[in-house]
Amino acid sequence: MTAAVISRCAAVSDTSRIKPEFAVSLDGKKLTGEEAAAILGIRVFQTRSGASAFEIVVSDPQLKWQSKPTFTDCKEVKIELGVPGKLVNVFDGEVTAWRTELERSGPSVLVLRGMDRSHRLMRGQKSKTYQQATPVDCARQIASDHGLTAKTSAGSPAPVKTFRFQANQTDFDFLRKLADQEGFMFWVEGKELHFERPQFSATDDCEFTFGESLKTFLPRANFRKPAASVGVSAWDSSGKAEITGKAKKGQELWTVAGGKPGADVSRFTSSKTELSVVAALAATQEHADTLAKAALTRRAMEFLTAEVEVQGDPGVKPGAMVNLKRVGAYSGHYYVTEANHFYDAAGYNCIFYVARDKWGNSSVEKEKKKGAKSRPGRGAPATGKTRAPVKRPEEKLSFIEFTLQDDQGKDLAGVQVKVHLASGEVIEAATDDSGQVKIDQKPEGAYTVEILGVGSALTFINVQVEDAAGNPLSGASGSVKLSDGSEVRVMTDVRGEVQLTDVPEGEYTLTLEDADSVGADGTSGGSEQD
């Protein structure tokens, strides 16, 4: 079963009053005068899943730049964007192509294109072995082969030395697969090849507020992505035996601060391993566990993603931490996965993509600490001054909208849900034919969706425990072993009862640690046991 939340926030006007600027350097020479004036637009596409790229659009109505070496013979490109006096480098790479566009109804332009230096790693597939090497060792060797400086960080857990095989792959694909499997980040920036375990900063690199610099925010919460546990089946080539690596919620290699983990919100849990992965080789049990933790982390970071548009900010780049405000429950800290920068005559805009593994507003609002200190307590002496009545601010109303889908992405119609608002109000609803629920005229703020009738049949347990004299046994602690094998800690109430709801049907066993170790067995479904 899958639940996905899709929301849309309308665009707002750009409040920036400062005209942005750019600087382009070709082969180390900064363009000025006529050359710089000929540039109509700049597009930079930053990513860590592939090669970052750029496009420079040059006005060429007389086709004079086609035969001049300024743009057509250059090899290296550096691009800076920002405001006067605060230009920041957003791209450092190489020219890989250029094209000319001649249109009857539009301007004639020359488009200079290029990629970061990771494109060097994408040429030619090879088969190669690395004896007793860690992923970091492989990255250092490949960086040296391509004239790049390796910037590596082993991090924790420590990488394992084992046999590595590059099977008819490009160097880029080989390192990308190693990074994904073992929990590293791999990218090329300038002349440096980075292969590191990420460490998310406790402070934000950028902050954007909806209605101000934040123009568009399109979040999506996919509740089937987070896994409560992951199992990895691998083969120990030295010991000739199977190894099973395990990881569970809370053992992610990295996480975004604040909020509730996506695995807790999804509620699609099971007593069995939720995600199974098959890996070719694992040197040790610790190595297999690391592979499981890496898979768990990847799934967790796919829980909440969003597309964001802001007025241009060169500080937005892959790996940066941003704080998005005034977007309800989606407010808070995010990790930037991709960033696209667009500069032209209309100004400087940035469209980027973010991810996090948490649900709920994690923004820090200092303004909320006011109020209580300004009100006198009951029985406080009168001051003799007449106070004007306080006018309560009008409550802002918005809407709630989400979609339920199964594992194949098929919309689920007719599913009963309960929507729990921050005020305590509970709204019962059902999905329509397209799997959607939309509720209008509700206060802004966080809300929780409870999906009813999903997964295995659930019931309740009500057990009453008495002592030898037939009196209710209160305050006795123990545990209930459910039909799915899980155990729940319990304590009898003043009536000697233990009550559990939303448990799987089937037999259960109640074991008390106190009162002469009284025990009880039964079948779930509301039965009472003495």
VOVOMI-580787 format. One record per residue (C-alpha): residue in one letter; x, y, z; residue number from 1. Coordinates in nm, 2 decimals. Example, Ala and Ser with C-alpha at 12.3 -4.5 7.8 and 13.67 -1.06 7.14 Angstrom:
<sites>
<site "a",<1.23,-0.45,0.78>,1>
<site "s",<1.37,-0.11,0.71>,2>
</sites>
This chain:
<sites>
<site "m",<0.00,0.00,0.00>,1>
<site "t",<0.12,0.35,-0.08>,2>
<site "a",<0.02,0.69,0.03>,3>
<site "a",<0.15,1.01,-0.14>,4>
<site "v",<0.09,1.37,-0.05>,5>
<site "i",<0.11,1.63,-0.32>,6>
<site "s",<0.07,2.00,-0.25>,7>
<site "r",<0.11,2.31,-0.46>,8>
<site "c",<0.17,2.67,-0.35>,9>
<site "a",<0.11,2.96,-0.58>,10>
<site "a",<0.38,3.18,-0.72>,11>
<site "v",<0.45,3.52,-0.57>,12>
<site "s",<0.62,3.83,-0.71>,13>
<site "d",<0.99,3.87,-0.70>,14>
<site "t",<1.08,4.11,-0.42>,15>
<site "s",<1.44,4.16,-0.51>,16>
<site "r",<1.55,4.51,-0.59>,17>
<site "i",<1.91,4.44,-0.67>,18>
<site "k",<2.00,4.37,-1.03>,19>
<site "p",<2.20,4.04,-1.06>,20>
<site "e",<2.53,4.02,-1.23>,21>
<site "f",<2.74,3.74,-1.39>,22>
<site "a",<3.10,3.68,-1.48>,23>
<site "v",<3.23,3.43,-1.74>,24>
<site "s",<3.59,3.32,-1.77>,25>
<site "l",<3.71,3.12,-2.07>,26>
<site "d",<4.05,2.96,-2.04>,27>
<site "g",<4.12,3.18,-1.74>,28>
<site "k",<4.03,3.51,-1.91>,29>
<site "k",<3.73,3.70,-1.78>,30>
<site "l",<3.50,3.82,-2.06>,31>
<site "t",<3.45,4.20,-2.07>,32>
<site "g",<3.32,4.46,-2.31>,33>
<site "e",<3.17,4.34,-2.64>,34>
<site "e",<3.22,3.97,-2.55>,35>
<site "a",<3.04,3.99,-2.22>,36>
<site "a",<2.76,4.21,-2.37>,37>
<site "a",<2.70,3.95,-2.63>,38>
<site "i",<2.59,3.70,-2.37>,39>
<site "l",<2.20,3.68,-2.36>,40>
<site "g",<2.16,3.40,-2.10>,41>
<site "i",<2.33,3.15,-1.88>,42>
<site "r",<2.20,2.81,-1.76>,43>
<site "v",<2.38,2.60,-1.51>,44>
<site "f",<2.25,2.25,-1.41>,45>
<site "q",<2.41,2.12,-1.09>,46>
<site "t",<2.37,1.76,-0.98>,47>
<site "r",<2.54,1.47,-0.80>,48>
<site "s",<2.37,1.19,-0.98>,49>
<site "g",<2.55,1.26,-1.31>,50>
<site "a",<2.76,1.54,-1.46>,51>
<site "s",<2.68,1.90,-1.39>,52>
<site "a",<2.64,2.10,-1.71>,53>
<site "f",<2.60,2.46,-1.85>,54>
<site "e",<2.48,2.65,-2.15>,55>
<site "i",<2.59,3.01,-2.25>,56>
<site "v",<2.36,3.17,-2.51>,57>
<site "v",<2.55,3.43,-2.72>,58>
<site "s",<2.38,3.68,-2.95>,59>
<site "d",<2.52,3.64,-3.30>,60>
<site "p",<2.30,3.81,-3.56>,61>
<site "q",<2.59,3.87,-3.80>,62>
<site "l",<2.74,3.52,-3.73>,63>
<site "k",<3.07,3.69,-3.64>,64>
<site "w",<3.13,3.47,-3.33>,65>
<site "q",<3.13,3.16,-3.54>,66>
<site "s",<3.47,3.23,-3.69>,67>
<site "k",<3.63,3.40,-3.38>,68>
<site "p",<3.81,3.18,-3.13>,69>
<site "t",<3.66,3.36,-2.82>,70>
<site "f",<3.38,3.10,-2.78>,71>
<site "t",<3.46,2.83,-3.03>,72>
<site "d",<3.82,2.75,-2.94>,73>
<site "c",<3.80,2.77,-2.56>,74>
<site "k",<3.84,2.46,-2.34>,75>
<site "e",<3.78,2.56,-1.98>,76>
<site "v",<3.48,2.76,-1.84>,77>
<site "k",<3.41,2.93,-1.51>,78>
<site "i",<3.08,3.09,-1.43>,79>
<site "e",<2.99,3.32,-1.14>,80>
<site "l",<2.65,3.45,-1.05>,81>
<site "g",<2.52,3.68,-0.78>,82>
<site "v",<2.48,4.05,-0.70>,83>
<site "p",<2.74,4.33,-0.75>,84>
<site "g",<3.03,4.27,-0.52>,85>
<site "k",<2.92,3.92,-0.42>,86>
<site "l",<2.96,3.69,-0.72>,87>
<site "v",<2.99,3.32,-0.63>,88>
<site "n",<3.13,3.05,-0.85>,89>
<site "v",<2.85,2.81,-0.97>,90>
<site "f",<3.04,2.62,-1.24>,91>
<site "d",<3.39,2.51,-1.32>,92>
<site "g",<3.42,2.27,-1.61>,93>
<site "e",<3.50,2.22,-1.97>,94>
<site "v",<3.35,2.30,-2.31>,95>
<site "t",<3.22,1.98,-2.47>,96>
<site "a",<3.00,2.12,-2.76>,97>
<site "w",<2.85,2.42,-2.92>,98>
<site "r",<2.57,2.48,-3.16>,99>
<site "t",<2.42,2.76,-3.37>,100>
<site "e",<2.05,2.84,-3.38>,101>
<site "l",<1.92,3.04,-3.69>,102>
<site "e",<1.55,3.11,-3.68>,103>
<site "r",<1.34,3.34,-3.90>,104>
<site "s",<1.13,3.46,-3.61>,105>
<site "g",<1.39,3.47,-3.34>,106>
<site "p",<1.75,3.58,-3.27>,107>
<site "s",<2.05,3.41,-3.42>,108>
<site "v",<2.25,3.27,-3.13>,109>
<site "l",<2.56,3.06,-3.06>,110>
<site "v",<2.51,2.82,-2.77>,111>
<site "l",<2.82,2.71,-2.58>,112>
<site "r",<2.77,2.39,-2.39>,113>
<site "g",<2.98,2.19,-2.15>,114>
<site "m",<3.00,1.96,-1.85>,115>
<site "d",<3.21,1.93,-1.53>,116>
<site "r",<3.52,1.72,-1.55>,117>
<site "s",<3.34,1.40,-1.45>,118>
<site "h",<3.27,1.36,-1.82>,119>
<site "r",<3.63,1.24,-1.85>,120>
<site "l",<3.53,0.93,-1.65>,121>
<site "m",<3.24,0.85,-1.88>,122>
<site "r",<3.45,0.76,-2.18>,123>
<site "g",<3.53,0.40,-2.25>,124>
<site "q",<3.41,0.09,-2.07>,125>
<site "k",<3.67,-0.13,-1.91>,126>
<site "s",<3.71,-0.44,-1.70>,127>
<site "k",<3.95,-0.41,-1.41>,128>
<site "t",<4.02,-0.56,-1.07>,129>
<site "y",<4.12,-0.39,-0.74>,130>
<site "q",<4.29,-0.62,-0.49>,131>
<site "q",<4.22,-0.56,-0.12>,132>
<site "a",<4.08,-0.21,-0.19>,133>
<site "t",<3.82,0.00,-0.02>,134>
<site "p",<3.58,0.22,-0.22>,135>
<site "v",<3.80,0.52,-0.12>,136>
<site "d",<4.11,0.34,-0.26>,137>
<site "c",<3.93,0.29,-0.60>,138>
<site "a",<3.82,0.66,-0.61>,139>
<site "r",<4.18,0.78,-0.54>,140>
<site "q",<4.32,0.57,-0.82>,141>
<site "i",<4.06,0.67,-1.07>,142>
<site "a",<4.10,1.04,-0.98>,143>
<site "s",<4.47,1.01,-1.05>,144>
<site "d",<4.41,0.84,-1.38>,145>
<site "h",<4.21,1.14,-1.50>,146>
<site "g",<4.42,1.42,-1.37>,147>
<site "l",<4.19,1.51,-1.08>,148>
<site "t",<4.27,1.56,-0.71>,149>
<site "a",<4.09,1.31,-0.49>,150>
<site "k",<3.91,1.46,-0.19>,151>
<site "t",<3.80,1.16,0.02>,152>
<site "s",<3.65,1.09,0.36>,153>
<site "a",<3.61,0.73,0.49>,154>
<site "g",<3.37,0.83,0.77>,155>
<site "s",<3.19,0.58,0.98>,156>
<site "p",<3.15,0.28,0.95>,157>
<site "a",<3.50,0.23,0.82>,158>
<site "p",<3.51,0.10,0.46>,159>
<site "v",<3.62,-0.26,0.41>,160>
<site "k",<3.92,-0.38,0.21>,161>
<site "t",<3.81,-0.65,-0.03>,162>
<site "f",<3.83,-0.76,-0.39>,163>
<site "r",<3.66,-0.51,-0.62>,164>
<site "f",<3.57,-0.58,-0.98>,165>
<site "q",<3.49,-0.32,-1.25>,166>
<site "a",<3.29,-0.53,-1.50>,167>
<site "n",<3.28,-0.36,-1.84>,168>
<site "q",<3.19,-0.03,-1.69>,169>
<site "t",<3.30,0.33,-1.73>,170>
<site "d",<3.49,0.47,-1.44>,171>
<site "f",<3.20,0.70,-1.37>,172>
<site "d",<2.94,0.41,-1.35>,173>
<site "f",<3.18,0.20,-1.14>,174>
<site "l",<3.23,0.48,-0.88>,175>
<site "r",<2.86,0.57,-0.89>,176>
<site "k",<2.76,0.21,-0.81>,177>
<site "l",<3.02,0.19,-0.53>,178>
<site "a",<2.90,0.51,-0.37>,179>
<site "d",<2.53,0.40,-0.38>,180>
<site "q",<2.60,0.06,-0.24>,181>
<site "e",<2.84,0.16,0.04>,182>
<site "g",<2.69,0.49,0.15>,183>
<site "f",<2.91,0.75,0.00>,184>
<site "m",<2.85,1.07,-0.21>,185>
<site "f",<3.05,1.09,-0.54>,186>
<site "w",<3.08,1.41,-0.75>,187>
<site "v",<3.34,1.62,-0.93>,188>
<site "e",<3.37,1.99,-0.86>,189>
<site "g",<3.64,2.19,-1.04>,190>
<site "k",<3.95,1.97,-1.06>,191>
<site "e",<3.86,1.77,-0.75>,192>
<site "l",<3.69,1.43,-0.73>,193>
<site "h",<3.49,1.40,-0.41>,194>
<site "f",<3.42,1.06,-0.26>,195>
<site "e",<3.29,1.11,0.09>,196>
<site "r",<3.04,1.01,0.35>,197>
<site "p",<2.82,1.33,0.39>,198>
<site "q",<2.81,1.52,0.71>,199>
<site "f",<2.50,1.74,0.72>,200>
<site "s",<2.57,2.08,0.88>,201>
<site "a",<2.38,2.18,1.19>,202>
<site "t",<2.33,2.53,1.04>,203>
<site "d",<2.15,2.62,0.72>,204>
<site "d",<2.34,2.75,0.41>,205>
<site "c",<2.03,2.93,0.28>,206>
<site "e",<1.68,3.03,0.42>,207>
<site "f",<1.37,3.11,0.21>,208>
<site "t",<1.03,3.22,0.31>,209>
<site "f",<0.71,3.16,0.11>,210>
<site "g",<0.56,3.49,0.00>,211>
<site "e",<0.91,3.65,-0.01>,212>
<site "s",<1.21,3.49,-0.18>,213>
<site "l",<1.03,3.15,-0.21>,214>
<site "k",<0.82,3.17,-0.52>,215>
<site "t",<0.70,2.81,-0.58>,216>
<site "f",<0.71,2.50,-0.36>,217>
<site "l",<0.59,2.16,-0.49>,218>
<site "p",<0.64,1.89,-0.22>,219>
<site "r",<0.57,1.52,-0.24>,220>
<site "a",<0.56,1.28,0.05>,221>
<site "n",<0.59,0.91,-0.06>,222>
<site "f",<0.49,0.70,0.24>,223>
<site "r",<0.60,0.37,0.08>,224>
<site "k",<0.97,0.47,0.04>,225>
<site "p",<1.09,0.46,0.40>,226>
<site "a",<1.16,0.11,0.53>,227>
<site "a",<1.16,0.01,0.89>,228>
<site "s",<1.42,-0.25,0.83>,229>
<site "v",<1.64,-0.37,0.55>,230>
<site "g",<1.81,-0.71,0.48>,231>
<site "v",<2.10,-0.77,0.25>,232>
<site "s",<2.18,-1.12,0.12>,233>
<site "a",<2.55,-1.15,0.01>,234>
<site "w",<2.81,-1.41,-0.05>,235>
<site "d",<3.13,-1.44,0.15>,236>
<site "s",<3.38,-1.55,-0.13>,237>
<site "s",<3.65,-1.64,0.12>,238>
<site "g",<3.44,-1.83,0.37>,239>
<site "k",<3.21,-1.97,0.10>,240>
<site "a",<2.90,-1.89,0.29>,241>
<site "e",<2.60,-1.67,0.28>,242>
<site "i",<2.60,-1.35,0.49>,243>
<site "t",<2.29,-1.16,0.58>,244>
<site "g",<2.33,-0.79,0.66>,245>
<site "k",<2.06,-0.61,0.86>,246>
<site "a",<1.97,-0.25,0.94>,247>
<site "k",<1.67,-0.10,1.10>,248>
<site "k",<1.52,0.25,1.15>,249>
<site "g",<1.75,0.47,1.34>,250>
<site "q",<2.07,0.32,1.18>,251>
<site "e",<2.07,0.55,0.88>,252>
<site "l",<2.42,0.67,0.77>,253>
<site "w",<2.30,1.03,0.75>,254>
<site "t",<1.97,1.21,0.84>,255>
<site "v",<1.82,1.56,0.82>,256>
<site "a",<1.76,1.71,1.17>,257>
<site "g",<1.41,1.76,1.31>,258>
<site "g",<1.06,1.61,1.27>,259>
<site "k",<0.93,1.26,1.28>,260>
<site "p",<1.10,0.98,1.07>,261>
<site "g",<0.91,0.89,0.76>,262>
<site "a",<0.90,0.52,0.86>,263>
<site "d",<0.70,0.63,1.17>,264>
<site "v",<0.45,0.83,0.97>,265>
<site "s",<0.40,0.57,0.70>,266>
<site "r",<0.25,0.31,0.93>,267>
<site "f",<0.31,0.04,0.67>,268>
<site "t",<0.50,-0.19,0.90>,269>
<site "s",<0.55,-0.56,0.92>,270>
<site "s",<0.72,-0.81,1.15>,271>
<site "k",<0.92,-0.93,0.85>,272>
<site "t",<1.20,-0.74,0.68>,273>
<site "e",<1.04,-0.47,0.46>,274>
<site "l",<1.31,-0.44,0.20>,275>
<site "s",<1.54,-0.72,0.07>,276>
<site "v",<1.86,-0.65,-0.13>,277>
<site "v",<2.09,-0.89,-0.31>,278>
<site "a",<2.45,-0.80,-0.32>,279>
<site "a",<2.72,-0.99,-0.51>,280>
<site "l",<3.00,-0.98,-0.26>,281>
<site "a",<3.05,-0.89,0.11>,282>
<site "a",<3.38,-0.94,0.28>,283>
<site "t",<3.25,-0.95,0.64>,284>
<site "q",<2.93,-0.94,0.85>,285>
<site "e",<3.01,-0.57,0.92>,286>
<site "h",<3.04,-0.51,0.54>,287>
<site "a",<2.70,-0.66,0.48>,288>
<site "d",<2.55,-0.45,0.76>,289>
<site "t",<2.70,-0.14,0.60>,290>
<site "l",<2.54,-0.23,0.27>,291>
<site "a",<2.20,-0.26,0.45>,292>
<site "k",<2.25,0.07,0.62>,293>
<site "a",<2.32,0.24,0.29>,294>
<site "a",<2.01,0.10,0.13>,295>
<site "l",<1.80,0.20,0.44>,296>
<site "t",<1.94,0.56,0.41>,297>
<site "r",<1.86,0.58,0.03>,298>
<site "r",<1.50,0.48,0.09>,299>
<site "a",<1.46,0.71,0.39>,300>
<site "m",<1.59,1.02,0.19>,301>
<site "e",<1.33,0.95,-0.08>,302>
<site "f",<1.04,1.00,0.17>,303>
<site "l",<0.99,1.38,0.13>,304>
<site "t",<1.11,1.55,-0.19>,305>
<site "a",<1.02,1.88,-0.34>,306>
<site "e",<1.07,2.12,-0.63>,307>
<site "v",<1.15,2.47,-0.52>,308>
<site "e",<1.17,2.80,-0.71>,309>
<site "v",<1.34,3.10,-0.56>,310>
<site "q",<1.49,3.43,-0.68>,311>
<site "g",<1.85,3.36,-0.78>,312>
<site "d",<2.09,3.25,-0.50>,313>
<site "p",<2.43,3.10,-0.59>,314>
<site "g",<2.45,2.95,-0.24>,315>
<site "v",<2.19,2.69,-0.35>,316>
<site "k",<2.39,2.39,-0.47>,317>
<site "p",<2.39,2.01,-0.43>,318>
<site "g",<2.49,1.92,-0.07>,319>
<site "a",<2.37,2.25,0.08>,320>
<site "m",<2.12,2.27,0.36>,321>
<site "v",<1.83,2.50,0.32>,322>
<site "n",<1.55,2.61,0.56>,323>
<site "l",<1.21,2.66,0.40>,324>
<site "k",<0.96,2.87,0.60>,325>
<site "r",<0.58,2.93,0.60>,326>
<site "v",<0.49,2.62,0.41>,327>
<site "g",<0.30,2.45,0.69>,328>
<site "a",<0.40,2.10,0.79>,329>
<site "y",<0.65,2.10,0.51>,330>
<site "s",<0.85,2.38,0.67>,331>
<site "g",<1.20,2.31,0.79>,332>
<site "h",<1.54,2.18,0.69>,333>
<site "y",<1.61,2.01,0.36>,334>
<site "y",<1.91,1.87,0.18>,335>
<site "v",<1.96,2.00,-0.18>,336>
<site "t",<2.00,1.72,-0.44>,337>
<site "e",<2.00,1.93,-0.76>,338>
<site "a",<2.01,2.30,-0.85>,339>
<site "n",<1.94,2.48,-1.17>,340>
<site "h",<2.04,2.84,-1.22>,341>
<site "f",<1.89,3.06,-1.49>,342>
<site "y",<2.02,3.41,-1.58>,343>
<site "d",<1.88,3.62,-1.86>,344>
<site "a",<1.74,3.97,-1.93>,345>
<site "a",<1.44,3.89,-1.70>,346>
<site "g",<1.67,3.84,-1.40>,347>
<site "y",<1.82,3.55,-1.20>,348>
<site "n",<1.60,3.26,-1.09>,349>
<site "c",<1.69,2.93,-0.93>,350>
<site "i",<1.49,2.60,-0.95>,351>
<site "f",<1.62,2.33,-0.72>,352>
<site "y",<1.52,2.00,-0.57>,353>
<site "v",<1.54,1.90,-0.21>,354>
<site "a",<1.49,1.59,0.01>,355>
<site "r",<1.46,1.49,0.37>,356>
<site "d",<1.36,1.18,0.58>,357>
<site "k",<1.14,1.36,0.83>,358>
<site "w",<0.78,1.48,0.86>,359>
<site "g",<0.67,1.79,1.03>,360>
<site "n",<0.76,2.16,1.07>,361>
<site "s",<1.12,2.17,1.19>,362>
<site "s",<1.18,2.54,1.13>,363>
<site "v",<1.28,2.75,1.43>,364>
<site "e",<1.04,3.04,1.48>,365>
<site "k",<1.18,3.27,1.75>,366>
<site "e",<0.87,3.48,1.74>,367>
<site "k",<0.66,3.22,1.90>,368>
<site "k",<0.82,3.26,2.24>,369>
<site "k",<0.63,3.58,2.31>,370>
<site "g",<0.29,3.62,2.49>,371>
<site "a",<0.29,3.43,2.82>,372>
<site "k",<0.52,3.68,3.01>,373>
<site "s",<0.30,3.98,2.92>,374>
<site "r",<-0.02,3.84,3.08>,375>
<site "p",<-0.05,3.88,3.47>,376>
<site "g",<-0.15,3.57,3.66>,377>
<site "r",<-0.47,3.51,3.84>,378>
<site "g",<-0.49,3.73,4.15>,379>
<site "a",<-0.24,3.98,4.03>,380>
<site "p",<-0.28,4.34,4.16>,381>
<site "a",<-0.47,4.58,3.95>,382>
<site "t",<-0.27,4.86,3.79>,383>
<site "g",<-0.56,5.10,3.77>,384>
<site "k",<-0.52,5.13,3.39>,385>
<site "t",<-0.80,5.03,3.15>,386>
<site "r",<-0.68,4.79,2.89>,387>
<site "a",<-0.83,4.79,2.54>,388>
<site "p",<-0.98,4.46,2.44>,389>
<site "v",<-0.74,4.24,2.26>,390>
<site "k",<-0.85,4.16,1.91>,391>
<site "r",<-0.77,3.80,1.81>,392>
<site "p",<-0.61,3.77,1.47>,393>
<site "e",<-0.83,3.61,1.20>,394>
<site "e",<-0.75,3.24,1.15>,395>
<site "k",<-0.61,3.17,0.80>,396>
<site "l",<-0.79,2.90,0.62>,397>
<site "s",<-0.64,2.68,0.36>,398>
<site "f",<-0.71,2.33,0.22>,399>
<site "i",<-0.59,1.97,0.27>,400>
<site "e",<-0.52,1.75,-0.03>,401>
<site "f",<-0.35,1.42,-0.07>,402>
<site "t",<-0.35,1.10,-0.29>,403>
<site "l",<-0.33,0.73,-0.19>,404>
<site "q",<-0.16,0.49,-0.43>,405>
<site "d",<-0.05,0.13,-0.41>,406>
<site "d",<0.30,-0.01,-0.47>,407>
<site "q",<0.25,0.00,-0.84>,408>
<site "g",<0.14,0.37,-0.84>,409>
<site "k",<-0.23,0.28,-0.89>,410>
<site "d",<-0.48,0.52,-0.74>,411>
<site "l",<-0.68,0.37,-0.45>,412>
<site "a",<-1.05,0.46,-0.45>,413>
<site "g",<-1.29,0.43,-0.16>,414>
<site "v",<-1.03,0.40,0.11>,415>
<site "q",<-1.15,0.53,0.45>,416>
<site "v",<-0.92,0.78,0.63>,417>
<site "k",<-0.91,1.00,0.93>,418>
<site "v",<-0.74,1.34,0.92>,419>
<site "h",<-0.62,1.46,1.25>,420>
<site "l",<-0.57,1.84,1.27>,421>
<site "a",<-0.34,2.02,1.50>,422>
<site "s",<-0.64,2.16,1.69>,423>
<site "g",<-0.75,1.81,1.78>,424>
<site "e",<-1.04,1.80,1.53>,425>
<site "v",<-1.07,1.46,1.35>,426>
<site "i",<-1.22,1.45,1.00>,427>
<site "e",<-1.34,1.12,0.85>,428>
<site "a",<-1.33,1.10,0.47>,429>
<site "a",<-1.29,0.85,0.18>,430>
<site "t",<-1.07,0.87,-0.14>,431>
<site "d",<-1.25,0.95,-0.46>,432>
<site "d",<-1.22,0.76,-0.79>,433>
<site "s",<-0.87,0.91,-0.85>,434>
<site "g",<-0.75,0.82,-0.50>,435>
<site "q",<-0.77,1.18,-0.38>,436>
<site "v",<-0.90,1.35,-0.07>,437>
<site "k",<-0.96,1.72,-0.06>,438>
<site "i",<-1.10,1.92,0.23>,439>
<site "d",<-1.15,2.29,0.20>,440>
<site "q",<-1.17,2.57,0.46>,441>
<site "k",<-0.95,2.43,0.72>,442>
<site "p",<-0.68,2.61,0.93>,443>
<site "e",<-0.32,2.62,0.81>,444>
<site "g",<-0.08,2.39,1.00>,445>
<site "a",<0.03,2.03,1.04>,446>
<site "y",<-0.20,1.74,1.01>,447>
<site "t",<-0.18,1.36,1.02>,448>
<site "v",<-0.36,1.11,0.80>,449>
<site "e",<-0.47,0.78,0.95>,450>
<site "i",<-0.55,0.51,0.69>,451>
<site "l",<-0.82,0.27,0.79>,452>
<site "g",<-0.85,-0.09,0.68>,453>
<site "v",<-0.50,-0.11,0.53>,454>
<site "g",<-0.28,-0.42,0.55>,455>
<site "s",<-0.35,-0.72,0.77>,456>
<site "a",<-0.68,-0.74,0.96>,457>
<site "l",<-0.65,-0.57,1.30>,458>
<site "t",<-0.84,-0.62,1.62>,459>
<site "f",<-0.81,-0.55,1.99>,460>
<site "i",<-0.72,-0.74,2.31>,461>
<site "n",<-0.90,-0.70,2.65>,462>
<site "v",<-0.76,-0.92,2.93>,463>
<site "q",<-0.86,-0.91,3.30>,464>
<site "v",<-0.62,-1.06,3.55>,465>
<site "e",<-0.72,-1.16,3.91>,466>
<site "d",<-0.53,-1.29,4.21>,467>
<site "a",<-0.60,-1.62,4.39>,468>
<site "a",<-0.88,-1.45,4.58>,469>
<site "g",<-1.06,-1.33,4.27>,470>
<site "n",<-0.96,-0.97,4.31>,471>
<site "p",<-0.84,-0.75,4.02>,472>
<site "l",<-0.46,-0.74,4.00>,473>
<site "s",<-0.36,-0.38,3.93>,474>
<site "g",<-0.02,-0.24,3.85>,475>
<site "a",<0.13,-0.57,3.74>,476>
<site "s",<0.38,-0.53,3.45>,477>
<site "g",<0.46,-0.78,3.18>,478>
<site "s",<0.45,-0.83,2.81>,479>
<site "v",<0.21,-0.96,2.54>,480>
<site "k",<0.35,-1.18,2.26>,481>
<site "l",<0.13,-1.12,1.95>,482>
<site "s",<0.04,-1.36,1.67>,483>
<site "d",<0.31,-1.20,1.44>,484>
<site "g",<0.58,-1.27,1.70>,485>
<site "s",<0.62,-0.92,1.82>,486>
<site "e",<0.61,-0.83,2.19>,487>
<site "v",<0.44,-0.53,2.36>,488>
<site "r",<0.52,-0.41,2.71>,489>
<site "v",<0.20,-0.37,2.92>,490>
<site "m",<0.08,-0.30,3.28>,491>
<site "t",<-0.26,-0.38,3.43>,492>
<site "d",<-0.48,-0.08,3.52>,493>
<site "v",<-0.69,-0.03,3.84>,494>
<site "r",<-0.94,-0.29,3.72>,495>
<site "g",<-0.67,-0.54,3.66>,496>
<site "e",<-0.72,-0.51,3.28>,497>
<site "v",<-0.48,-0.50,2.99>,498>
<site "q",<-0.62,-0.34,2.67>,499>
<site "l",<-0.45,-0.33,2.33>,500>
<site "t",<-0.59,-0.19,2.01>,501>
<site "d",<-0.48,-0.23,1.64>,502>
<site "v",<-0.31,-0.57,1.69>,503>
<site "p",<-0.31,-0.86,1.44>,504>
<site "e",<-0.57,-1.13,1.48>,505>
<site "g",<-0.46,-1.47,1.62>,506>
<site "e",<-0.33,-1.62,1.93>,507>
<site "y",<-0.14,-1.42,2.19>,508>
<site "t",<0.04,-1.49,2.52>,509>
<site "l",<0.03,-1.26,2.82>,510>
<site "t",<0.32,-1.30,3.07>,511>
<site "l",<0.33,-1.10,3.39>,512>
<site "e",<0.66,-1.04,3.57>,513>
<site "d",<0.49,-0.96,3.91>,514>
<site "a",<0.22,-1.13,4.12>,515>
<site "d",<0.37,-1.48,4.13>,516>
<site "s",<0.43,-1.47,3.75>,517>
<site "v",<0.07,-1.51,3.65>,518>
<site "g",<0.03,-1.60,3.28>,519>
<site "a",<-0.25,-1.60,3.03>,520>
<site "d",<-0.30,-1.73,2.68>,521>
<site "g",<-0.58,-1.64,2.44>,522>
<site "t",<-0.71,-1.54,2.10>,523>
<site "s",<-0.73,-1.18,2.00>,524>
<site "g",<-1.07,-1.03,1.93>,525>
<site "g",<-1.19,-0.89,2.26>,526>
<site "s",<-1.19,-1.21,2.47>,527>
<site "e",<-1.13,-1.18,2.85>,528>
<site "q",<-0.90,-1.41,3.04>,529>
<site "d",<-0.89,-1.46,3.42>,530>
</sites>
